[in-house]
Amino acid sequence: DGDVDIPIVAAVNATAVAGGFEVLLGCDLVVASADAGFGLPEVKRGLFPGGPGALLASRIPLAVALELTLTGDRIDATRAAELGLVNRVVPAAEVLDTAVALAERIAANGPLAVKATKQVVRAAADDVTAAKARQAEWQPVVFGSDDAREGAAAFIEKRDPHWTGR
């Protein structure tokens, strides 16, 4: 989630409802099988989402969040992707490989830059003013880092960078 410095990539090959769906809401990227389903059925059991599902309207339009949480109905992976809850919908056999490929693409980038980017972008989803303050804190750290110098040198020398995370 937003408190974890490294990006979290989820691979969903089945149904994720209630707590399972709420776990996915804390992930940074989600790859889902075309057969996957998502929902918050707590109201069907006389309950309500006790975690991030109750805050679903911070991620998707209010009317849709209310429909999902008040009916307890499920949505399919295609609809979840349309709503921005899922990044990729792929055949079941490709879910894990696609998730790993996304994670590898992230891991190939400068670790300090990835950490800063995750923090600032996640903060912006809640509070743009706080995100701008966090961005201002990170900017001298990242732009003055060994990794920033290495990234520029690797670009000029047309080679892959060798990150140190400093």
DSSP file (Angstrom, degrees, kcal/mol; ACC not computed):
  #  RESIDUE AA STRUCTURE BP1 BP2  ACC     N-H-->O    O-->H-N    N-H-->O    O-->H-N    TCO  KAPPA ALPHA  PHI   PSI    X-CA   Y-CA   Z-CA
    1    1 A D    >         0   0    0      0, 0.0     3,-1.6     0, 0.0    27,-0.1   0.000 360.0 360.0 360.0-166.1    0.0    0.0    0.0
    2    2 A G  T 3   +     0   0    0      1,-0.3   121,-0.1   120,-0.1   120,-0.1   0.689 360.0  58.1 -64.4 -18.4    1.0    3.6    0.2
    3    3 A D  T 3  S+     0   0    0      2,-0.0     2,-0.5     0, 0.0    -1,-0.3   0.551  89.0  85.3 -88.5  -7.9    3.1    2.9    3.3
    4    4 A V    <   -     0   0    0     -3,-1.6     4,-0.1     1,-0.1     0, 0.0  -0.830  69.4-150.5 -96.6 127.4    5.3    0.3    1.6
    5    5 A D  S    S+     0   0    0     -2,-0.5   113,-0.2     2,-0.1    -1,-0.1   0.822  76.3  68.4 -69.7 -32.2    8.2    1.8   -0.3
    6    6 A I  S    S-     0   0    0      1,-0.1    -2,-0.1   112,-0.1     2,-0.1  -0.652  94.6-103.0 -90.1 146.3    8.5   -0.8   -3.0
    7    7 A P        -     0   0    0      0, 0.0     2,-0.5     0, 0.0    -1,-0.1  -0.379  29.8-143.5 -65.3 142.3    5.7   -1.1   -5.7
    8    8 A I        -     0   0    0     18,-0.1    21,-1.9    -4,-0.1    20,-1.9  -0.944  12.6-166.8-111.0 121.7    3.3   -4.0   -5.2
    9    9 A V  E     -a   29   0A   0     -2,-0.5     2,-0.3    19,-0.2    21,-0.2  -0.947   9.3-154.2-111.1 122.0    2.1   -5.8   -8.3
   10   10 A A  E     -a   30   0A   0     19,-3.0    21,-2.6    -2,-0.5     2,-0.5  -0.720   7.0-158.2 -97.1 145.7   -0.9   -8.1   -7.9
   11   11 A A  E     -a   31   0A   0     -2,-0.3     2,-0.6    19,-0.2    21,-0.2  -0.978  12.1-169.7-121.0 114.5   -1.8  -11.1  -10.1
   12   12 A V  E     +a   32   0A   0     19,-3.1    21,-2.7    -2,-0.5    24,-0.2  -0.916  19.5 162.4-113.3 116.2   -5.4  -12.1   -9.9
   13   13 A N        +     0   0    0     -2,-0.6     2,-0.2    19,-0.2    -1,-0.1   0.230  68.1  16.6-115.6  12.8   -6.4  -15.3  -11.5
   14   14 A A  S    S-     0   0    0     23,-0.1    23,-0.8    19,-0.1     2,-0.4  -0.631 104.9 -37.0-153.2-150.0   -9.8  -15.9   -9.8
   15   15 A T  E     -c   37   0B   0     21,-0.3     2,-0.5    -2,-0.2    23,-0.2  -0.741  42.6-168.2 -92.8 136.0  -12.4  -14.0   -7.8
   16   16 A A  E     +c   38   0B   0     21,-3.2    23,-1.3    -2,-0.4     2,-0.3  -0.927  22.5 157.0-124.5 104.4  -11.4  -11.3   -5.3
   17   17 A V  E >   -c   39   0B   0     -2,-0.5     3,-1.9    21,-0.2    23,-0.2  -0.861  51.2 -11.8-126.4 161.5  -14.2  -10.3   -3.0
   18   18 A A  T 3> S+     0   0    0     21,-1.9     4,-2.2    -2,-0.3     3,-0.4  -0.270 136.4   5.5  52.9-123.4  -14.5   -8.7    0.4
   19   19 A G  H 3> S+     0   0    0      1,-0.2     4,-2.1     2,-0.2    -1,-0.3   0.836 132.6  56.8 -60.0 -34.7  -11.1   -8.7    2.1
   20   20 A G  H <> S+     0   0    0     -3,-1.9     4,-1.5     2,-0.2    -1,-0.2   0.898 109.1  45.7 -63.6 -39.9   -9.4  -10.1   -1.0
   21   21 A F  H  > S+     0   0    0     -3,-0.4     4,-1.6    18,-0.3    -2,-0.2   0.884 110.3  54.5 -68.0 -38.6  -10.7   -7.2   -3.0
   22   22 A E  H  X S+     0   0    0     -4,-2.2     4,-0.7     1,-0.2    -2,-0.2   0.854 103.9  55.0 -65.6 -34.0   -9.6   -4.8   -0.3
   23   23 A V  H >< S+     0   0    0     -4,-2.1     3,-1.2     1,-0.2     4,-0.4   0.926 106.4  52.2 -61.2 -43.6   -6.1   -6.3   -0.4
   24   24 A L  H >< S+     0   0    0     -4,-1.5     3,-1.5     1,-0.3    -2,-0.2   0.842  98.9  63.6 -62.2 -33.3   -6.0   -5.4   -4.1
   25   25 A L  H 3< S+     0   0    0     -4,-1.6    -1,-0.3     1,-0.3    -2,-0.2   0.758 101.2  53.1 -63.2 -22.8   -7.0   -1.9   -3.4
   26   26 A G  T << S+     0   0    0     -3,-1.2    -1,-0.3    -4,-0.7    -2,-0.2   0.547  91.9  96.0 -86.9  -8.3   -3.7   -1.5   -1.5
   27   27 A C    <   -     0   0    0     -3,-1.5   -18,-0.2    -4,-0.4     3,-0.1  -0.460  69.7-140.8 -82.5 156.0   -1.7   -2.8   -4.5
   28   28 A D  S    S+     0   0    0    -20,-1.9     2,-0.3     1,-0.3   -19,-0.2   0.862  85.4  17.1 -84.5 -38.8    0.0   -0.4   -6.9
   29   29 A L  E     -a    9   0A   0    -21,-1.9   -19,-3.0     2,-0.0     2,-0.4  -0.983  67.8-160.4-134.2 145.6   -0.7   -2.4  -10.1
   30   30 A V  E     -a   10   0A   0     -2,-0.3    57,-2.3   -21,-0.2    58,-1.6  -0.990   5.6-170.3-132.5 125.9   -3.1   -5.2  -10.8
   31   31 A V  E     -ab  11  88A   0    -21,-2.6   -19,-3.1    -2,-0.4     2,-0.4  -0.967  20.2-171.7-109.9 127.3   -3.1   -7.7  -13.5
   32   32 A A  E     -ab  12  89A   0     56,-2.9    58,-2.4    -2,-0.5   -19,-0.2  -0.916  25.4-114.6-125.8 147.8   -6.3   -9.8  -13.7
   33   33 A S  E >   - b   0  90A   0    -21,-2.7     3,-1.9    -2,-0.4    44,-0.2  -0.449  31.4-119.0 -67.4 147.5   -7.5  -12.8  -15.6
   34   34 A A  T 3  S+     0   0    0     56,-1.8    43,-0.3     1,-0.3    44,-0.3   0.715 117.7  55.3 -60.4 -19.2  -10.3  -12.2  -18.0
   35   35 A D  T 3  S+     0   0    0     55,-0.3    -1,-0.3    41,-0.1   -22,-0.1   0.481  85.1 113.3 -91.6  -5.1  -12.2  -14.6  -15.8
   36   36 A A    <   -     0   0    0     -3,-1.9    41,-1.3   -24,-0.2     2,-0.3  -0.278  47.9-161.0 -71.5 154.1  -11.6  -12.7  -12.5
   37   37 A G  E     -cD  15  76B   0    -23,-0.8   -21,-3.2    39,-0.2     2,-0.3  -0.958   2.0-161.0-133.9 154.5  -14.4  -11.1  -10.6
   38   38 A F  E     +cD  16  75B   0     37,-2.7    37,-2.9    -2,-0.3     2,-0.3  -0.972  21.0 136.5-136.6 146.3  -14.4   -8.4   -7.9
   39   39 A G  E     -cD  17  74B   0    -23,-1.3   -21,-1.9    -2,-0.3   -18,-0.3  -0.978  47.0-128.3-177.8 167.9  -16.8   -7.2   -5.3
   40   40 A L    >   +     0   0    0     33,-0.6     3,-0.5    28,-0.4    32,-0.1  -0.781  32.4 167.6-126.6  82.8  -17.6   -6.1   -1.8
   41   41 A P  G >   +     0   0    0      0, 0.0     3,-1.8     0, 0.0     4,-0.4   0.282  37.7 115.9 -85.2  12.7  -20.5   -8.3   -0.8
   42   42 A E  G > > +     0   0    0      1,-0.3     5,-2.3     2,-0.2     3,-2.1   0.839  68.5  60.5 -52.8 -39.4  -20.5   -7.4    2.9
   43   43 A V  G X 5S+     0   0    0     -3,-0.5     3,-1.4    26,-0.4    -1,-0.3   0.782  94.4  64.6 -62.1 -25.4  -24.0   -5.8    2.9
   44   44 A K  G < 5S+     0   0    0     -3,-1.8    -1,-0.3     1,-0.3    -2,-0.2   0.625 107.5  42.9 -70.3 -11.9  -25.4   -9.2    1.8
   45   45 A R  G < 5S-     0   0    0     -3,-2.1    -1,-0.3    -4,-0.4    -2,-0.2   0.152 125.7 -99.1-117.2  14.6  -24.2  -10.5    5.2
   46   46 A G  T < 5S+     0   0    0     -3,-1.4    -3,-0.2     1,-0.3     2,-0.2   0.715  92.7 101.3  76.8  20.3  -25.4   -7.5    7.2
   47   47 A L      < -     0   0    0     -5,-2.3    -1,-0.3    -6,-0.2    -2,-0.1  -0.585  59.4-139.0-121.0-177.6  -21.9   -6.0    7.3
   48   48 A F        -     0   0    0     -2,-0.2     6,-0.1    -6,-0.1     2,-0.1  -0.965  44.1 -75.6-140.6 159.7  -20.0   -3.2    5.5
   49   49 A P        -     0   0    0      0, 0.0    -9,-0.0     0, 0.0     5,-0.0  -0.324  39.0-165.9 -58.3 126.6  -16.4   -3.1    4.2
   50   50 A G        +     0   0    0     -2,-0.1   -31,-0.0     3,-0.1     0, 0.0   0.508  68.6  35.1 -93.5  -5.5  -14.1   -2.6    7.2
   51   51 A G  S >  S-     0   0    0      0, 0.0     3,-1.6     0, 0.0     4,-0.3  -0.097 123.4 -34.4-121.4-141.0  -11.0   -1.7    5.3
   52   52 A P  G >  S+     0   0    0      0, 0.0     3,-1.2     0, 0.0   -29,-0.0   0.654 118.7  77.5 -64.4 -15.5  -10.2    0.2    2.1
   53   53 A G  G >  S+     0   0    0      1,-0.3     3,-1.5     2,-0.2     4,-0.1   0.840  87.7  59.0 -62.2 -31.9  -13.5   -1.0    0.4
   54   54 A A  G <  S+     0   0    0     -3,-1.6     3,-0.3     1,-0.3    -1,-0.3   0.704 105.6  50.5 -68.1 -17.9  -15.4    1.6    2.5
   55   55 A L  G X  S+     0   0    0     -3,-1.2     3,-2.5    -4,-0.3     4,-0.3   0.128  72.4 121.5-103.4  18.3  -13.2    4.3    0.8
   56   56 A L  G X>  +     0   0    0     -3,-1.5     3,-2.3     1,-0.3     4,-1.8   0.789  61.9  69.5 -54.5 -32.2  -13.9    3.0   -2.7
   57   57 A A  G 34 S+     0   0    0     -3,-0.3    -1,-0.3     1,-0.3     5,-0.2   0.631  88.2  65.5 -66.0 -11.5  -15.3    6.4   -3.7
   58   58 A S  G <4 S+     0   0    0     -3,-2.5    -1,-0.3     1,-0.1    -2,-0.2   0.611 111.9  34.7 -80.5 -10.9  -11.8    7.8   -3.4
   59   59 A R  T <4 S+     0   0    0     -3,-2.3    -2,-0.2    -4,-0.3    -1,-0.1   0.698 125.5  23.2-111.4 -29.6  -10.8    5.6   -6.4
   60   60 A I  S  < S-     0   0    0     -4,-1.8    -1,-0.2     1,-0.1     5,-0.1  -0.848 100.7 -63.8-134.9 168.1  -13.8    5.4   -8.6
   61   61 A P     >  -     0   0    0      0, 0.0     4,-2.6     0, 0.0     3,-0.4  -0.216  47.4-121.2 -56.1 143.7  -16.9    7.6   -9.3
   62   62 A L  H  > S+     0   0    0      1,-0.2     4,-2.9     2,-0.2     5,-0.2   0.887 110.0  54.0 -54.0 -46.6  -19.2    7.9   -6.3
   63   63 A A  H  > S+     0   0    0      1,-0.2     4,-2.1     2,-0.2    -1,-0.2   0.886 112.0  44.7 -60.1 -38.7  -22.3    6.5   -8.0
   64   64 A V  H  > S+     0   0    0     -3,-0.4     4,-2.6     2,-0.2    -1,-0.2   0.909 112.3  51.4 -72.1 -42.1  -20.3    3.3   -9.0
   65   65 A A  H  X S+     0   0    0     -4,-2.6     4,-2.5     1,-0.2     5,-0.2   0.918 111.9  47.8 -60.0 -43.0  -18.8    3.0   -5.5
   66   66 A L  H  X S+     0   0    0     -4,-2.9     4,-2.9    -5,-0.2     5,-0.4   0.911 110.4  51.6 -64.7 -42.0  -22.2    3.2   -4.0
   67   67 A E  H  X S+     0   0    0     -4,-2.1     4,-2.0    -5,-0.2     6,-0.5   0.943 113.4  44.4 -59.6 -47.5  -23.7    0.7   -6.4
   68   68 A L  H  X S+     0   0    0     -4,-2.6     4,-1.5     1,-0.2   -28,-0.4   0.914 120.4  39.0 -65.0 -43.4  -20.9   -1.8   -5.7
   69   69 A T  H  < S+     0   0    0     -4,-2.5   -26,-0.4    -5,-0.2    -2,-0.2   0.819 118.9  45.6 -80.2 -30.5  -21.0   -1.4   -1.9
   70   70 A L  H  < S+     0   0    0     -4,-2.9    -2,-0.2    -5,-0.2    -3,-0.2   0.798 122.9  33.9 -84.1 -28.8  -24.8   -1.0   -1.5
   71   71 A T  H  < S-     0   0    0     -4,-2.0    -2,-0.2    -5,-0.4    -3,-0.2   0.770  90.7-141.3 -92.0 -29.6  -25.8   -4.0   -3.7
   72   72 A G     <  +     0   0    0     -4,-1.5    -4,-0.1    -5,-0.4    -3,-0.1   0.570  48.6 152.0  76.3   8.4  -22.8   -6.2   -3.0
   73   73 A D        -     0   0    0     -6,-0.5   -33,-0.6    -5,-0.1    -1,-0.2  -0.305  41.6-121.6 -71.8 156.0  -22.8   -7.2   -6.6
   74   74 A R  E     -D   39   0B   0    -35,-0.2     2,-0.3    -3,-0.1   -35,-0.2  -0.612  16.4-151.8 -93.6 155.9  -19.6   -8.3   -8.4
   75   75 A I  E     -D   38   0B   0    -37,-2.9   -37,-2.7    -2,-0.2     2,-0.1  -0.910  19.5-118.8-120.2 155.6  -18.0   -6.8  -11.5
   76   76 A D  E  >  -D   37   0B   0     -2,-0.3     4,-2.3   -39,-0.2   -39,-0.2  -0.362  32.9 -99.1 -87.3 173.6  -15.9   -8.6  -14.0
   77   77 A A  H  > S+     0   0    0    -41,-1.3     4,-2.3   -43,-0.3     5,-0.2   0.849 120.9  56.2 -62.9 -36.5  -12.3   -7.8  -14.8
   78   78 A T  H  > S+     0   0    0    -44,-0.3     4,-2.3     2,-0.2    -1,-0.2   0.932 110.0  44.8 -62.6 -45.3  -13.2   -5.8  -17.9
   79   79 A R  H  > S+     0   0    0      2,-0.2     4,-1.8     1,-0.2    -2,-0.2   0.897 111.1  54.2 -65.9 -39.4  -15.4   -3.5  -15.9
   80   80 A A  H  <>S+     0   0    0     -4,-2.3     5,-2.7     1,-0.2     6,-1.0   0.885 109.9  48.0 -61.1 -38.0  -12.8   -3.2  -13.1
   81   81 A A  H ><5S+     0   0    0     -4,-2.3     3,-1.3     4,-0.2    -2,-0.2   0.909 107.6  54.4 -69.0 -41.5  -10.2   -2.2  -15.8
   82   82 A E  H 3<5S+     0   0    0     -4,-2.3    -2,-0.2     1,-0.3    -1,-0.2   0.851 109.7  49.0 -58.4 -33.9  -12.7    0.4  -17.2
   83   83 A L  T 3<5S-     0   0    0     -4,-1.8    -1,-0.3    -5,-0.1    -2,-0.2   0.520 118.6-112.7 -84.0  -6.8  -12.9    1.9  -13.7
   84   84 A G  T < 5S+     0   0    0     -3,-1.3    -3,-0.2    -4,-0.4    -2,-0.1   0.634  88.1 114.3  84.7  13.8   -9.2    2.0  -13.2
   85   85 A L  S   <S+     0   0    0     -5,-2.7     2,-0.4    -6,-0.2    -4,-0.2   0.668  77.3  42.6 -87.3 -18.2   -9.1   -0.7  -10.5
   86   86 A V        -     0   0    0     -6,-1.0    -2,-0.2     1,-0.1   -55,-0.2  -0.985  63.8-160.3-129.7 137.6   -7.2   -3.1  -12.8
   87   87 A N  S    S+     0   0    0    -57,-2.3     2,-0.4    -2,-0.4   -56,-0.2   0.866  76.9  15.9 -84.9 -40.0   -4.3   -2.2  -15.0
   88   88 A R  E     -b   31   0A   0    -58,-1.6   -56,-2.9     2,-0.0     2,-0.5  -0.996  55.6-159.5-139.4 140.3   -4.3   -5.2  -17.4
   89   89 A V  E     +b   32   0A   0     -2,-0.4   -56,-0.2   -58,-0.2   -58,-0.0  -0.989  30.1 159.1-117.9 122.6   -6.8   -7.9  -18.3
   90   90 A V  E     -b   33   0A   0    -58,-2.4   -56,-1.8    -2,-0.5   -55,-0.3  -0.876  47.6 -74.3-136.8 164.7   -5.2  -10.9  -19.9
   91   91 A P    >>  -     0   0    0      0, 0.0     3,-2.4     0, 0.0     4,-0.6  -0.295  52.1-108.2 -58.3 150.3   -6.0  -14.6  -20.4
   92   92 A A  G >4 S+     0   0    0      1,-0.3     3,-1.1     2,-0.2     4,-0.4   0.841 118.0  58.0 -51.0 -40.2   -5.6  -16.7  -17.3
   93   93 A A  G 34 S+     0   0    0      1,-0.2     4,-0.3     2,-0.1    -1,-0.3   0.665 108.6  47.1 -68.0 -14.7   -2.5  -18.4  -18.5
   94   94 A E  G <> S+     0   0    0     -3,-2.4     4,-2.5     2,-0.1     5,-0.2   0.454  83.4  94.7-105.0  -2.3   -0.8  -15.0  -18.9
   95   95 A V  H <X S+     0   0    0     -3,-1.1     4,-2.5    -4,-0.6     5,-0.2   0.947  89.1  40.1 -58.9 -55.2   -1.6  -13.4  -15.6
   96   96 A L  H  > S+     0   0    0     -4,-0.4     4,-2.7     1,-0.2     5,-0.2   0.924 116.7  49.2 -64.4 -45.0    1.5  -14.3  -13.7
   97   97 A D  H  > S+     0   0    0     -4,-0.3     4,-2.3     1,-0.2    -1,-0.2   0.893 112.7  48.6 -61.2 -39.4    3.9  -13.6  -16.6
   98   98 A T  H  X S+     0   0    0     -4,-2.5     4,-2.1     2,-0.2    -2,-0.2   0.917 112.3  48.1 -66.9 -42.9    2.3  -10.2  -17.3
   99   99 A A  H  X S+     0   0    0     -4,-2.5     4,-2.3    -5,-0.2    -2,-0.2   0.914 113.0  48.0 -63.3 -43.2    2.5   -9.3  -13.6
  100  100 A V  H  X S+     0   0    0     -4,-2.7     4,-2.7     2,-0.2    -2,-0.2   0.899 109.4  53.6 -64.8 -40.1    6.1  -10.3  -13.4
  101  101 A A  H  X S+     0   0    0     -4,-2.3     4,-2.1    -5,-0.2    -2,-0.2   0.906 109.6  47.9 -62.2 -41.2    6.9   -8.4  -16.6
  102  102 A L  H  X S+     0   0    0     -4,-2.1     4,-2.0     2,-0.2    -2,-0.2   0.930 112.2  49.6 -63.1 -44.6    5.4   -5.2  -15.1
  103  103 A A  H  X S+     0   0    0     -4,-2.3     4,-2.8     1,-0.2    -2,-0.2   0.892 110.1  51.0 -62.3 -39.5    7.4   -5.8  -11.9
  104  104 A E  H  X S+     0   0    0     -4,-2.7     4,-1.4     2,-0.2    -1,-0.2   0.886 107.5  52.9 -65.7 -38.3   10.6   -6.3  -13.9
  105  105 A R  H  < S+     0   0    0     -4,-2.1     4,-0.2     2,-0.2    -1,-0.2   0.894 113.0  44.3 -63.5 -38.9   10.0   -3.1  -15.8
  106  106 A I  H >< S+     0   0    0     -4,-2.0     3,-1.9     1,-0.2    -2,-0.2   0.930 110.9  53.8 -68.2 -45.7    9.6   -1.2  -12.6
  107  107 A A  H 3< S+     0   0    0     -4,-2.8    -2,-0.2     1,-0.3    -1,-0.2   0.723  98.5  64.8 -63.7 -22.0   12.7   -2.9  -11.0
  108  108 A A  T 3< S+     0   0    0     -4,-1.4    -1,-0.3    -5,-0.2    -2,-0.2   0.605  92.2  83.1 -76.1 -10.5   14.8   -1.9  -14.0
  109  109 A N  S <  S-     0   0    0     -3,-1.9    54,-0.1    -4,-0.2     5,-0.0  -0.420 102.0 -72.8 -91.7 167.8   14.3    1.8  -13.0
  110  110 A G     >  -     0   0    0      1,-0.1     4,-2.5    -2,-0.1     5,-0.2  -0.416  40.9-144.3 -61.2 122.0   16.2    3.8  -10.4
  111  111 A P  H  > S+     0   0    0      0, 0.0     4,-2.4     0, 0.0     5,-0.2   0.855  98.0  49.5 -62.1 -37.6   15.1    2.5   -7.0
  112  112 A L  H  > S+     0   0    0      2,-0.2     4,-2.4     1,-0.2     5,-0.2   0.916 112.9  47.8 -66.6 -41.9   15.3    5.9   -5.3
  113  113 A A  H  > S+     0   0    0      2,-0.2     4,-2.7     1,-0.2    -1,-0.2   0.883 111.4  50.6 -65.2 -39.1   13.3    7.5   -8.1
  114  114 A V  H  X S+     0   0    0     -4,-2.5     4,-2.7     2,-0.2     5,-0.2   0.930 110.8  48.9 -64.0 -45.6   10.7    4.7   -7.9
  115  115 A K  H  X S+     0   0    0     -4,-2.4     4,-2.1     1,-0.2    -2,-0.2   0.935 114.8  44.4 -60.0 -48.0   10.3    5.1   -4.2
  116  116 A A  H  X S+     0   0    0     -4,-2.4     4,-2.6     2,-0.2     5,-0.2   0.916 113.1  51.1 -63.7 -43.8    9.9    8.9   -4.5
  117  117 A T  H  X S+     0   0    0     -4,-2.7     4,-2.8     1,-0.2     5,-0.3   0.927 109.5  49.7 -61.3 -46.2    7.5    8.5   -7.4
  118  118 A K  H  X S+     0   0    0     -4,-2.7     4,-2.4     1,-0.2     5,-0.3   0.933 113.0  47.2 -59.3 -46.2    5.3    6.0   -5.6
  119  119 A Q  H  X S+     0   0    0     -4,-2.1     4,-2.1    -5,-0.2    -2,-0.2   0.930 116.0  42.9 -62.2 -46.3    5.1    8.3   -2.5
  120  120 A V  H  X S+     0   0    0     -4,-2.6     4,-2.1     2,-0.2    -2,-0.2   0.928 116.0  46.4 -69.4 -45.3    4.3   11.5   -4.4
  121  121 A V  H  X S+     0   0    0     -4,-2.8     4,-1.0    -5,-0.2    -2,-0.2   0.920 114.8  47.1 -65.6 -43.5    1.8    9.9   -6.8
  122  122 A R  H >X S+     0   0    0     -4,-2.4     4,-0.6    -5,-0.3     3,-0.6   0.907 111.7  51.5 -63.7 -40.5    0.0    8.1   -4.0
  123  123 A A  H >X S+     0   0    0     -4,-2.1     4,-3.0    -5,-0.3     3,-1.3   0.882 103.6  58.9 -62.7 -37.4   -0.1   11.2   -1.9
  124  124 A A  H 3< S+     0   0    0     -4,-2.1    -1,-0.2     1,-0.3     4,-0.2   0.781  95.3  63.5 -64.2 -26.8   -1.6   13.2   -4.8
  125  125 A A  H << S+     0   0    0     -4,-1.0    -1,-0.3    -3,-0.6    -2,-0.2   0.781 117.7  27.1 -67.0 -25.4   -4.5   10.8   -4.9
  126  126 A D  H << S+     0   0    0     -3,-1.3     2,-0.3    -4,-0.6    -2,-0.2   0.799 138.1   4.9-103.3 -39.7   -5.5   12.0   -1.3
  127  127 A D     X  -     0   0    0     -4,-3.0     4,-2.3     1,-0.1    -1,-0.2  -0.805  51.4-165.2-157.3 102.3   -4.1   15.5   -1.0
  128  128 A V  H  > S+     0   0    0     -2,-0.3     4,-2.5    -4,-0.2     5,-0.2   0.861  93.7  54.1 -61.9 -37.0   -2.5   17.5   -3.8
  129  129 A T  H  > S+     0   0    0      2,-0.2     4,-1.8     1,-0.2    -1,-0.2   0.928 110.5  45.6 -64.0 -44.4   -1.0   20.1   -1.4
  130  130 A A  H  > S+     0   0    0      1,-0.2     4,-2.4     2,-0.2    -2,-0.2   0.878 111.7  53.5 -65.2 -36.8    0.6   17.4    0.7
  131  131 A A  H  X S+     0   0    0     -4,-2.3     4,-2.7    -8,-0.3    -2,-0.2   0.899 106.8  51.2 -65.0 -40.2    1.9   15.7   -2.5
  132  132 A K  H  X S+     0   0    0     -4,-2.5     4,-2.2     2,-0.2    -1,-0.2   0.889 110.4  49.5 -64.4 -37.8    3.5   18.9   -3.7
  133  133 A A  H  X S+     0   0    0     -4,-1.8     4,-1.7     2,-0.2    -2,-0.2   0.918 112.3  47.2 -65.2 -43.2    5.2   19.3   -0.3
  134  134 A R  H  X S+     0   0    0     -4,-2.4     4,-2.4     1,-0.2    -2,-0.2   0.894 110.6  53.1 -65.5 -38.9    6.5   15.7   -0.5
  135  135 A Q  H  X S+     0   0    0     -4,-2.7     4,-2.4     1,-0.2    -2,-0.2   0.911 107.5  51.1 -60.8 -43.1    7.6   16.3   -4.1
  136  136 A A  H  < S+     0   0    0     -4,-2.2    -1,-0.2     1,-0.2    -2,-0.2   0.847 110.8  49.3 -64.3 -33.9    9.6   19.3   -3.0
  137  137 A E  H  X S+     0   0    0     -4,-1.7     4,-0.7     1,-0.2    -2,-0.2   0.912 115.7  42.5 -69.2 -42.7   11.3   17.2   -0.3
  138  138 A W  H  X S+     0   0    0     -4,-2.4     4,-3.1     1,-0.2     5,-0.4   0.819  97.0  77.1 -74.3 -32.0   12.2   14.5   -2.7
  139  139 A Q  H  X S+     0   0    0     -4,-2.4     4,-2.7     1,-0.2     5,-0.3   0.893  98.4  39.8 -54.0 -52.2   13.4   16.6   -5.6
  140  140 A P  H  > S+     0   0    0      0, 0.0     4,-1.3     0, 0.0    -1,-0.2   0.864 117.2  52.0 -66.2 -31.5   16.8   17.6   -4.2
  141  141 A V  H  < S+     0   0    0     -4,-0.7    -2,-0.2    -3,-0.2    -3,-0.1   0.960 118.8  33.6 -66.3 -50.8   17.3   14.1   -2.8
  142  142 A V  H >< S+     0   0    0     -4,-3.1     3,-1.5     1,-0.2     6,-0.4   0.936 119.6  48.9 -72.8 -47.4   16.6   12.3   -6.1
  143  143 A F  H 3< S+     0   0    0     -4,-2.7    -1,-0.2    -5,-0.4    -2,-0.2   0.763 116.0  45.0 -67.8 -23.7   18.0   14.9   -8.5
  144  144 A G  T 3< S+     0   0    0     -4,-1.3    -1,-0.3    -5,-0.3    -2,-0.2   0.280  94.0 115.6 -98.4  10.3   21.2   15.1   -6.6
  145  145 A S  S <> S-     0   0    0     -3,-1.5     4,-1.7     1,-0.1     5,-0.1  -0.304  77.4-118.9 -82.0 161.4   21.6   11.4   -6.2
  146  146 A D  H  > S+     0   0    0     20,-1.6     4,-2.7     1,-0.2     5,-0.2   0.872 116.7  57.7 -59.7 -38.3   24.2    9.0   -7.5
  147  147 A D  H  > S+     0   0    0      2,-0.2     4,-2.9     1,-0.2    -1,-0.2   0.880 102.7  52.3 -63.5 -38.0   21.4    7.3   -9.4
  148  148 A A  H  > S+     0   0    0     -6,-0.4     4,-2.0     2,-0.2    -1,-0.2   0.920 112.1  45.8 -63.9 -42.3   20.5   10.5  -11.2
  149  149 A R  H  X S+     0   0    0     -4,-1.7     4,-2.4     2,-0.2    -2,-0.2   0.912 113.9  49.1 -65.0 -41.6   24.1   11.0  -12.3
  150  150 A E  H  X S+     0   0    0     -4,-2.7     4,-2.9     2,-0.2     5,-0.2   0.898 108.8  53.2 -64.9 -41.0   24.3    7.3  -13.3
  151  151 A G  H  X S+     0   0    0     -4,-2.9     4,-1.9     2,-0.2    -1,-0.2   0.914 111.3  45.5 -60.5 -43.5   21.0    7.6  -15.3
  152  152 A A  H  X S+     0   0    0     -4,-2.0     4,-2.4     2,-0.2    -2,-0.2   0.921 114.2  48.5 -66.0 -44.1   22.3   10.6  -17.2
  153  153 A A  H  X S+     0   0    0     -4,-2.4     4,-2.8     1,-0.2    -2,-0.2   0.915 111.2  50.1 -63.4 -42.7   25.7    8.9  -17.9
  154  154 A A  H  <>S+     0   0    0     -4,-2.9     5,-2.5     2,-0.2     4,-0.5   0.883 110.4  50.8 -63.9 -37.9   24.1    5.7  -19.1
  155  155 A F  H ><5S+     0   0    0     -4,-1.9     3,-0.9    -5,-0.2    -2,-0.2   0.947 113.5  43.9 -63.5 -48.7   21.8    7.7  -21.4
  156  156 A I  H 3<5S+     0   0    0     -4,-2.4    -2,-0.2     1,-0.2    -1,-0.2   0.894 117.6  45.3 -63.4 -40.4   24.8    9.5  -22.9
  157  157 A E  T 3<5S-     0   0    0     -4,-2.8    -1,-0.2    -5,-0.2    -2,-0.2   0.438 108.5-126.1 -85.1   0.6   26.9    6.4  -23.2
  158  158 A K  T < 5 +     0   0    0     -3,-0.9     2,-0.3    -4,-0.5    -3,-0.2   0.934  68.8 116.5  55.0  52.3   23.9    4.4  -24.6
  159  159 A R  S   <S-     0   0    0     -5,-2.5    -1,-0.2    -6,-0.1    -2,-0.1  -0.905  73.6 -86.2-139.6 167.3   24.1    1.6  -22.0
  160  160 A D        -     0   0    0     -2,-0.3     2,-0.1    -3,-0.1    -5,-0.0  -0.553  50.2-113.8 -73.9 141.2   22.0    0.2  -19.2
  161  161 A P        -     0   0    0      0, 0.0     2,-0.6     0, 0.0   -10,-0.1  -0.361  13.1-140.1 -74.1 157.4   22.3    2.1  -15.9
  162  162 A H        -     0   0    0    -15,-0.1     2,-0.1    -2,-0.1   -12,-0.1  -0.901  26.6-153.8-117.5  96.4   23.8    0.4  -12.8
  163  163 A W        +     0   0    0     -2,-0.6   -16,-0.0     1,-0.1   -53,-0.0  -0.380  25.6 177.9 -77.7 147.7   21.7    1.6   -9.9
  164  164 A T        -     0   0    0     -2,-0.1    -1,-0.1     0, 0.0   -54,-0.0   0.494  44.5-122.0-117.9 -14.8   22.9    1.9   -6.3
  165  165 A G              0   0    0      1,-0.0    -2,-0.1   -20,-0.0   -55,-0.0   0.642 360.0 360.0  78.8  14.2   19.8    3.4   -4.7
  166  166 A R              0   0    0    -24,-0.0   -20,-1.6   -21,-0.0   -18,-0.0   0.337 360.0 360.0-123.7 360.0   21.8    6.4   -3.5
